[in-house]
């Protein structure tokens, strides 16, 4: 069964079933709410039918009333040919103004409506409800329906609709529940087979190549356009308008299901976000922003390097020149800006003074022989920071040099100690043996002399 739904005919069948069921659910929900509002469960069918026909008859009667009253003259009473309605129009004093043919044959009128008119400079203006004016003229419109009116499309449509509502008033809720269950099953199945065929794997259609957010924007645009077009038909009640509205609803349902199928396929492809136009646009913006940041970093590095290469005196002159120009500009512009410029200059001077104090303390520490002292270069910039690093380098270099000197002295002392120890033993032996040779009785005068020389030299 699932392989059938993966085919084109199976997907089309599921799609049509979902469209019909959504339409049935919408129509059933509207009908259920309408039944609850009109209370079809306690009111007779004829009473509900008469109420609907009453509103339509009042609207049609006012259209006839307005056409006749705008076309008549003030002095004469006219008679109009028969139409779908037989009527008489009288003023508030009971004078007959206009009547239709054979109106005198009516024994009892179906309805009597009150309409209103106001006279102005251009003539009369007529209203269906009472206008906010004390000069309103009241007209009575007595009307009876002809057989032709009772057989028109709207009259028969209301009659059939009311009859259908009464026949389904207790069945509509279980039917809605059944339609909902079948719709959920069909919708879930349609979403599961979207983007798939009988063969394994995903086979997204050409519509899935379009970014999903653009599809949603296009669907929203068509919806707004459709609502704008339907706005011209909202006051009409003929069957053509009803059919147009039904077609528009079906078209909207098809768009909704198409978007759901496309979304399901994109979820399976895991590219709902990455395949959207907004994501691609932001990705390009990030790339461009990174390029601009790199470019700005290179330009900034170039200017920093350029400023570092300028001698300190020239930097000071450049700073004073820029400050003087800004001060001149602010002087001509406004005193407040000059005050701000002076405040910024005071902060900069104070900042430079504090950093120079750090450098001064570092130099004093080095002069007193504290080779472990380090200048804090945090917050320093440009030449000040370089000067602090140079002081720290001098301290480190001097500490290394002193350490090397002490190491060399220690090596010399150790060498002398070792050499003295190594020479002491043989010298002691020479002295002792030379003394023994000189004390020997068998020694000659020369031998004793040589022994004395050895002892003395040793």
C-alpha positions in Angstrom: 0.0 0.0 0.0 2.8 2.4 0.9 4.5 1.7 -2.5 1.3 2.8 -4.2 1.2 6.1 -2.4 4.8 6.7 -3.4 3.7 6.8 -7.0 2.5 9.9 -8.7 -1.1 8.7 -8.8 -1.0 7.7 -5.2 0.3 11.1 -4.1 -2.3 12.8 -6.3 -5.0 10.7 -4.6 -3.8 11.6 -1.1 -3.6 15.3 -2.1 -7.2 15.4 -3.4 -8.5 13.5 -0.4 -6.8 16.1 1.9 -8.2 19.0 -0.1 -11.7 17.6 0.1 -11.4 16.7 3.8 -10.0 20.2 4.7 -12.9 21.8 2.7 -15.4 19.5 4.5 -13.9 20.4 7.9 -14.0 24.1 7.2 -17.6 23.9 5.8 -18.7 21.6 8.7 -17.1 23.9 11.3 -18.8 26.9 9.8 -22.1 25.0 9.6 -21.8 23.8 13.2 -21.1 27.3 14.5 -23.9 28.7 12.4 -26.3 26.1 13.8 -25.3 26.9 17.3 -25.7 30.6 16.7 -29.1 30.3 15.0 -30.2 27.6 17.6 -31.5 25.0 15.1 -31.9 22.5 17.9 -34.9 24.4 19.5 -36.3 26.6 16.7 -38.7 25.3 14.0 -37.3 25.0 10.5 -39.9 27.4 9.1 -39.0 30.1 11.6 -35.3 29.9 10.7 -36.1 30.0 7.0 -38.4 33.0 7.4 -35.7 34.9 9.3 -33.1 34.4 6.6 -35.6 35.3 3.9 -36.6 38.4 5.9 -33.1 39.8 5.8 -32.8 39.1 2.0 -36.3 40.5 1.4 -35.4 43.7 3.3 -32.2 44.2 1.3 -34.0 43.6 -2.1 -36.9 45.8 -1.0 -34.6 48.7 -0.2 -32.9 48.3 -3.6 -36.3 48.6 -5.3 -37.3 51.4 -3.0 -34.1 53.4 -3.8 -34.4 52.9 -7.5 -38.0 53.9 -7.6 -37.6 56.9 -5.3 -34.6 58.3 -7.1 -36.5 58.0 -10.4 -39.8 59.5 -9.5 -40.8 63.1 -9.6 -42.1 65.0 -6.5 -45.5 66.0 -8.0 -46.8 62.7 -9.3 -47.8 59.3 -8.0 -46.4 56.6 -10.4 -47.1 53.0 -11.0 -44.3 50.6 -12.0 -44.6 47.4 -13.9 -44.7 44.1 -12.1 -41.5 42.5 -11.1 -40.5 39.9 -8.6 -41.9 42.0 -5.8 -45.4 43.7 -5.5 -45.2 46.8 -3.3 -46.6 50.2 -2.3 -44.7 53.2 -0.9 -46.4 55.6 1.3 -45.2 58.6 3.3 -45.5 59.1 7.1 -49.0 60.6 6.6 -50.2 57.5 4.7 -50.2 59.1 1.2 -49.5 56.7 -1.6 -46.4 57.7 -3.5 -45.5 54.8 -5.7 -47.1 51.4 -6.3 -46.5 48.4 -8.5 -49.0 47.0 -10.9 -51.8 44.9 -9.3 -50.8 46.1 -5.8 -54.5 46.8 -5.1 -55.1 43.1 -5.3 -53.0 42.3 -2.3 -55.1 41.5 0.7 -52.3 41.2 3.2 -48.7 42.3 2.7 -45.9 39.9 3.5 -43.7 42.6 5.2 -43.8 46.3 5.9 -40.4 48.0 6.1 -39.6 51.6 7.2 -37.1 53.5 5.1 -35.8 57.0 5.5 -35.0 60.0 3.3 -33.3 63.3 3.8 -33.7 66.3 1.5 -30.6 68.3 0.6 -29.5 70.8 -2.0 -29.0 68.1 -4.7 -32.3 66.2 -3.9 -33.2 63.3 -1.6 -30.9 60.8 -0.1 -32.5 57.5 1.2 -31.3 55.2 4.0 -32.2 51.7 5.1 -31.7 52.5 8.8 -32.5 55.7 10.7 -30.0 58.4 9.9 -28.6 60.9 12.5 -30.9 63.7 11.5 -34.0 65.3 12.9 -35.3 66.1 9.3 -35.5 62.5 8.2 -38.7 61.6 6.3 -40.2 58.1 7.1 -41.5 56.0 4.2 -43.4 52.7 4.5 -42.6 50.0 2.0 -45.3 47.4 1.8 -44.1 44.3 -0.1 -45.3 40.9 -1.1 -43.3 38.2 -2.9 -44.4 36.9 -6.2 -44.2 33.3 -7.3 -41.2 34.2 -9.5 -39.4 35.6 -6.4 -40.1 32.4 -4.5 -38.6 30.3 -7.3 -35.4 32.3 -7.7 -32.0 30.7 -7.1 -31.4 32.3 -3.7 -34.8 31.4 -2.3 -34.4 27.8 -3.3 -30.8 27.7 -2.1 -31.8 28.9 1.4 -34.7 26.5 1.4 -32.4 23.5 0.6 -29.6 24.8 3.0 -32.0 25.1 5.9 -33.5 21.7 5.2 -30.0 20.2 5.0 -29.0 21.8 8.3 -32.0 20.4 10.0 -31.3 16.9 8.6 -27.6 17.0 9.7 -27.9 18.9 12.9 -27.2 15.8 15.0 -24.9 14.0 12.6 -22.6 16.9 11.9 -20.4 16.4 15.0 -19.6 12.7 14.4 -19.1 13.4 10.7 -16.6 16.2 11.6 -14.8 13.8 13.9 -14.7 11.1 11.2 -13.4 13.6 8.7 -10.7 14.8 11.1 -9.5 11.2 11.7 -9.3 10.4 8.0 -7.7 13.7 7.3 -4.9 13.1 9.9 -4.2 9.7 8.4 -4.2 11.0 4.9 -2.1 14.0 5.8 0.5 12.0 7.7 0.8 9.5 4.9 1.1 12.3 2.3 3.9 14.0 4.3 5.8 10.6 4.7 5.8 9.9 1.0 6.6 13.5 -0.1 9.9 13.6 -2.0 10.0 9.8 -2.3 9.4 7.3 -5.0 9.0 3.5 -5.2 12.8 3.4 -5.4 14.8 4.1 -2.2 16.2 7.5 -1.6 14.9 11.1 -1.9 13.7 12.5 -5.1 12.9 16.2 -4.5 10.9 17.9 -7.2 11.9 21.1 -9.1 9.8 23.2 -6.6 12.2 22.3 -3.8 15.0 24.1 -5.6 13.2 27.3 -4.8 14.0 28.7 -1.3 11.2 27.9 1.1 10.9 31.4 2.5 10.4 32.7 -1.1 7.6 30.1 -1.6 5.9 31.2 1.6 6.2 34.9 0.6 4.7 34.1 -2.9 1.9 32.1 -1.2 1.2 35.0 1.2 1.2 37.5 -1.7 -1.3 35.4 -3.6 -3.5 35.1 -0.5 -3.5 38.9 0.0 -4.3 39.4 -3.7 -7.2 36.9 -3.5 -8.6 38.7 -0.4 -8.3 42.0 -2.1 -10.2 40.6 -5.1 -12.9 39.0 -2.9 -13.4 42.3 -1.1 -15.4 43.5 -4.1 -17.8 40.6 -3.7 -18.4 40.7 0.1 -21.7 42.6 -0.1 -23.2 40.3 -2.8 -25.1 37.1 -2.1 -25.6 35.4 -5.4 -24.4 31.9 -6.2 -21.6 33.2 -8.5 -20.0 34.9 -5.5 -20.4 31.8 -3.4 -18.7 29.7 -6.2 -15.9 32.2 -6.4 -15.3 32.1 -2.7 -15.3 28.3 -2.8 -12.8 28.2 -5.6 -10.6 30.6 -3.7 -10.7 28.5 -0.5 -9.8 25.3 -2.6 -7.0 27.2 -4.2 -5.7 28.3 -0.7 -6.0 24.7 0.6 -3.9 23.5 -2.4 -1.2 26.1 -1.7 -1.1 25.1 2.0 -0.8 21.4 1.2 1.9 22.1 -1.4 3.9 24.1 1.1 3.5 21.3 3.7 4.8 18.7 1.2 7.7 20.9 0.3 8.5 21.5 4.0 8.4 17.7 4.6 10.8 17.0 1.8 13.2 19.7 3.0 13.1 18.3 6.5 14.1 14.9 5.1 16.9 16.7 3.2 17.9 18.6 6.3 18.1 21.9 4.4 15.0 23.8 5.7 17.2 26.6 7.1 20.4 26.2 5.0 18.3 26.3 1.8 16.3 29.4 2.6 16.9 32.7 0.8 17.4 34.5 4.1 20.1 32.1 5.3 21.9 32.4 1.9 21.6 36.2 2.1 22.9 36.4 5.6 25.8 34.0 4.7 26.8 36.3 1.8 26.5 39.3 4.2 28.8 37.6 6.7 31.4 36.9 4.0 31.3 40.5 2.9 31.5 41.7 6.5 34.5 39.5 7.2 36.2 40.9 4.1 35.4 44.5 5.1 36.7 43.8 8.6 39.9 42.3 7.2 40.3 45.3 4.9 39.7 47.7 7.8 42.2 45.8 9.9 44.8 46.0 7.3 44.2 49.7 6.7 44.2 50.3 10.5 47.4 48.3 10.8 49.0 50.4 8.0 48.1 53.7 9.8 49.3 52.3 13.2 52.6 51.2 11.6 52.9 54.6 9.9 52.3 56.5 13.1 54.8 54.3 14.9 57.4 55.2 12.4 56.9 58.9 12.9 59.3 60.4 15.6 57.7 61.4 18.9 58.3 65.1 18.3 56.5 65.0 15.0 53.7 63.0 16.6 53.3 65.7 19.2 53.3 68.4 16.5 50.7 66.5 14.5 48.5 66.1 17.6 48.7 69.8 18.4 47.9 70.7 14.8 44.8 68.5 14.7 43.7 69.8 18.2 44.2 73.4 17.0 42.1 72.9 13.8 39.3 71.2 15.8 39.4 74.0 18.4 39.2 76.6 15.6 36.2 74.7 14.0 34.4 74.4 17.4 35.1 78.0 18.1 33.1 79.1 15.1 30.4 76.5 15.5 29.3 76.5 19.1 30.6 77.1 22.6 29.3 73.7 23.8 31.4 71.9 21.2 34.4 73.9 22.3 33.7 72.8 25.9 33.5 69.1 24.8 36.8 69.5 22.9 38.5 71.0 25.9 37.2 68.2 28.1 38.5 65.5 25.7 41.9 67.3 25.5 42.1 67.4 29.4 41.4 63.7 29.6 44.1 62.9 27.0 46.7 65.1 28.8 45.8 63.5 32.2 46.1 60.0 30.6 49.5 60.8 29.1 50.7 62.2 32.5 49.7 59.1 34.3 51.5 56.9 31.8 54.6 59.1 32.1 54.5 58.7 35.9 54.6 54.9 35.4 57.6 55.3 33.2 59.3 57.6 35.7 58.8 55.2 38.6 60.3 52.4 36.4 63.4 54.5 35.6 63.9 55.4 39.3 63.7 51.7 40.3 66.3 50.7 37.7 68.5 53.6 38.9 68.3 52.3 42.5 69.4 48.8 41.3 65.9 47.1 41.6 66.3 44.8 38.6 63.1 42.9 39.4 60.8 45.9 38.9 58.5 45.8 35.9 56.7 48.7 34.3 52.9 48.0 33.9 52.3 48.6 30.2 48.6 47.7 30.4 46.6 50.6 28.9 49.6 52.2 27.3 49.6 53.0 23.5 52.1 53.7 20.8 55.4 55.2 22.0 54.5 55.1 25.7 54.0 51.4 25.5 57.2 50.8 23.5 59.1 52.9 26.0 57.8 50.8 28.9 58.6 47.6 27.1 62.1 48.9 26.5 62.6 49.7 30.3 61.4 46.2 31.1 63.9 44.8 28.5 66.7 46.8 30.1 65.8 45.5 33.5 65.8 41.9 32.2 69.1 42.4 30.3 70.8 43.9 33.3 69.6 41.0 35.5 70.9 38.5 33.0 74.3 40.3 32.8 74.6 40.4 36.6 73.7 36.8 36.8 76.3 35.9 34.2 79.0 38.0 36.1 78.3 36.3 39.4 78.4 32.9 37.7 81.8 33.7 36.2 83.1 34.8 39.6 81.9 31.6 41.2 83.6 29.5 38.5 86.9 31.4 39.1 86.7 30.8 42.8 86.0 27.1 42.4 88.8 26.8 39.9 91.4 28.3 42.2 90.1 26.2 45.1 90.4 23.0 43.1 93.9 23.9 41.7 95.2 24.8 45.2 93.9 21.5 46.5 95.5 19.6 43.7 99.0 21.3 44.1 99.1 21.2 47.9 99.6 17.4 48.2 102.6 17.0 45.9 104.2 20.2 47.4 103.9 18.8 50.9 105.6 15.6 49.7 108.4 17.5 48.1 109.0 19.6 51.2 109.0 16.6 53.5 111.3 14.5 51.3 113.7 17.4 50.7 113.9 18.0 54.5 114.7 14.3 55.0 117.4 14.3 52.3 119.1 17.3 54.0 119.1 15.6 57.4 120.7 12.4 56.1 124.2 11.9 57.6 125.5 10.2 54.5 124.5 13.2 52.4 127.3 15.3 50.8 127.6 19.0 51.0 126.1 19.4 47.5 123.2 17.2 48.3 122.3 19.2 51.4 122.6 22.4 49.4 120.2 21.0 46.8 117.8 19.9 49.5 117.7 23.4 51.0 117.0 24.9 47.5 114.1 22.5 47.0 112.6 23.3 50.5 112.9 27.0 49.9 111.4 26.9 46.4 108.6 24.6 47.4 
